[in-house]
Amino acid sequence: MGNMLIRRVPAEVDSWIEEECSRYRVSRQEFVVSVLQTAYERKYEGQMTLFPTPRTVERAVPGTLPFKFIDLFSGIGGFRIALEKLGGSCAFSCEWDRYAQKTQKAWFNEEPAGDIRKIKPADIPDHDILAAGFPCQPFSIAGVSKKNSLGRPHGFRCAQQGNLFFTLATIIEAKRPPVAILENVKNLQSHDGGRTWQVIRETLRDLDYVVCPAVIDAAGWVPQHRERIFIVCFDRQVFREEPDFTFPEPPAGPRPKLADILEAAPPEKYTLSPHLWNYLQEYARRHQEKGNGFGFGLASPDGITRTLSARYYKDGSEILIPQGKGRPPRRLTPRECARLMGFPDEYTIVVSDTQAYRQFGNAVVPPVVEAVGREVLRTISGFLKQKGCLVKSPVAAYRSRKAS
Ligand SMILES: C[S@@+](CC[C@H](N)C(=O)[O-])C[C@H]1O[C@@H](n2cnc3c(N)ncnc32)[C@H](O)[C@@H]1O
């Protein structure tokens, strides 16, 4: 028995199916399967040519549900690595940073489109899952304090970056993907007294999506404390009622530890100079005296690290590896950062250390996305088993309902 997912059924065909179903008192599934069965039989009787020319059939990864996804604000493609592993094919991606584009070209042999604000939604191919790690600087604690200290607006008031959420919402409204998986910093929910999150949630609900948010700590998958909010949205017009969806639990068994990802012989250049190490210790001492806990972070190889940030290239102080008494600690190598984020070693680093640190510090953790994506696919498969097919309501119906 195969399952099928049908999207973009033309309005007149959709209402014909509806009429026939009520006339014959059959479900949409029974009706569609019966039409296909008849077509299949007639094909062998030589009475019907389904398609005038042979069509290219895209092969799905065996045992997985084939689906198309798009990756917006794609960085180095953390979503893409995870979703391709689950059997998805990337129909479109968009990222304006030229170094991230270079990494994507090396990894996927494809360059993403550039500035999202210049892309017409109509030029984006149809897809089943929209993935987006929309820019987080306007919402993160580090971003907010930096912007505060510079006297700049943040959140939605940051016209340059914060409003990119609305660009994203416009694409969701135009393309109506059955599922959207969005990712951002944990602070998104508390930013501006909760008002930023309220606007985001209400915008998605107004678009007729069921919004399921959860903060997930990547520490269950990689040896790093990294809390991120995942917002999984289901199109209510497709799923009709609340979808049967739960966020994943981390894999059972011992948690990963830092020692698992460390290089055996890291080059000497990653060891801190005595001058920088003295400065960091002095800075931490002064801050502790004032009652501020913010200083460098010496990570134990038996434990996990603090969150890798995009600013790690500056001094690497948030994650330092001890190297024994009398020797300054070292920072992580770019390869160790890749591993800390769950990127497999086969993805070679093609940019400078500075860019590599920025790219990994900005990325999603692919194993976490894979776990979330697997649950999303479970929800879709469950829905398919129950309903027979995922028939997408015509966009026009939604528009007229919205207008009324
Ligand atoms: C949080 S990162 C996303 C990281 C990505 N999910 C990954 O796994 O690497 C946000 C990305 O949005 C990109 N970005 C910001 N503004 C953009 C714009 N107007 N158009 C396209 N990309 C943009 C940034 O360059 C950055 O790489």
The ligand as a Gaussian input file, in Angstrom:
#p B3LYP/6-31G(d) Opt

LIG

0 1
 C       20.340000      32.773000      12.187000
 S       21.132000      32.739000      10.634000
 C       20.455000      31.269000       9.915000
 C       21.422000      30.117000       9.969000
 C       21.006000      28.903000       9.192000
 N       19.738000      28.354000       9.616000
 C       22.078000      27.840000       9.270000
 O       21.819000      26.705000       9.676000
 O       23.231000      28.146000       8.934000
 C       20.275000      34.013000       9.732000
 C       20.827000      34.223000       8.341000
 O       20.008000      35.164000       7.658000
 C       20.835000      35.835000       6.717000
 N       20.132000      37.076000       6.306000
 C       19.918000      38.193000       7.036000
 N       19.240000      39.109000       6.332000
 C       19.004000      38.562000       5.107000
 C       18.326000      39.013000       3.938000
 N       17.770000      40.225000       3.891000
 N       18.251000      38.183000       2.869000
 C       18.825000      36.946000       2.922000
 N       19.478000      36.452000       4.000000
 C       19.568000      37.251000       5.085000
 C       22.107000      36.095000       7.499000
 O       23.210000      36.343000       6.643000
 C       22.242000      34.792000       8.303000
 O       23.104000      33.885000       7.676000

